[in-house]
Amino acid sequence: MELVKKQLEQLKKKINKWSEEYYVIDAPSVDDAEYDLAMQQLKALEAQHPELITQDSPTQKVGHVVSEKFAKNTHKIPMLSLADVFSWAEVENFNKQIAKVTGTLDNVYYAELKIDGLSISLNYENGHLITATTRGDGVVGENVINNVKTIKSIPHLIPDQSHIEIRGEIFLAKKEFEKINEQKLINQEPLFANPRNAAAGTLRQLDSSVVASRNLDAFLYYYFSWDDQSKILTQSDALKEISAQGLKINQEGRLCHNLAELKAYIEEYTHKRNALDYEIDGIVIKFNDFSLYDKIGYTVKTPKWAIAYKFPAEVKETKLLDIFPTV
Ligand code: NAD
């Protein structure tokens, strides 16, 4: 038991350090695959010894404490993470858990690309963008509205006059990331490790003119009306509504009526991912019907009605990254 406790402490310490580097200072020292592996080891140990799970374990927390650089906003609805799965067998297992609530294995899912960026929550009131907040630790995030206002695909005004919250992912297209790193190379500055890191580092810049110069982009995928949730009952309708309000949705998402369609979608985008203009690290699978979300439920960290199917890690190195250090 003492050995297990020691292993748990070592894993937690390592993961917490990596989380701080990734979420707070935007400078990861290890790649996602190494992080994911350590997290899987921690989950496996905790599953064998549930009595040793502590509230401060990274398996029980979203993100990391936010930096002091920005003012803070509290999310009215927590911004959760997603449970990861790494195989088709685990997707089938997820469907079996859903079937316990729906009574059938034939469930309808909305499959979306998992954009490798950072999540953002936007609140609109009377048609005006009033807040833009990073996920942070899921409860409290950073107020980045001045920076978000420089992003062309996020309107400052929308037709809907009620109070709505729209969430999604801010990202940098691959070619924009390359342009930034080329400039950094000329300036002999440390390079960004990848587009996700560059997007996070850019959005959390204090100088909005730098943000404006970097062409951040956004795909939105979550809609919540504070005044009337009754008109939007499914994820497919939520996406249509987001689009109708003039915000950008990812066009590659697909309604899958059964597991065969879902499997075909995952296989299709496993092959297409490198041809996309932006990086994705998996597929997000969402149960389409909102009316059962509360019944399907939540863990402290993730909803149970959605999962992230993660692609196998790719080894990618560019010439630039070979020569110069990264941030
Ligand atoms: P996650 O990134 O695995 O999944 C949750 C996030 O997916 C959401 O918060 C949302 O921002 C995003 N997302 C993208 N497209 C989406 C869509 N269509 N619908 C819904 N959500 C979508 O979980 P996480 O908790 O943000 O981060 C954990 C992951 O981050 C790890 O698995 C690892 O890959 C990476 N990480 C890496 C390091 C490192 O040091 N390299 C450190 C910490 C975390």
Boltz pocket constraint, residues with backbone or C-beta under 6 A from the ligand:
constraints:
  - pocket:
      binder: B
      contacts: [[A, 15], [A, 18], [A, 19], [A, 21], [A, 22], [A, 23], [A, 28], [A, 29], [A, 30], [A, 31], [A, 32], [A, 33], [A, 35], [A, 36], [A, 62], [A, 63], [A, 80], [A, 81], [A, 82], [A, 84], [A, 112], [A, 113], [A, 114], [A, 115], [A, 116], [A, 117], [A, 118], [A, 119], [A, 120], [A, 135], [A, 168], [A, 169], [A, 221], [A, 284], [A, 308]]
      max_distance: 6.0
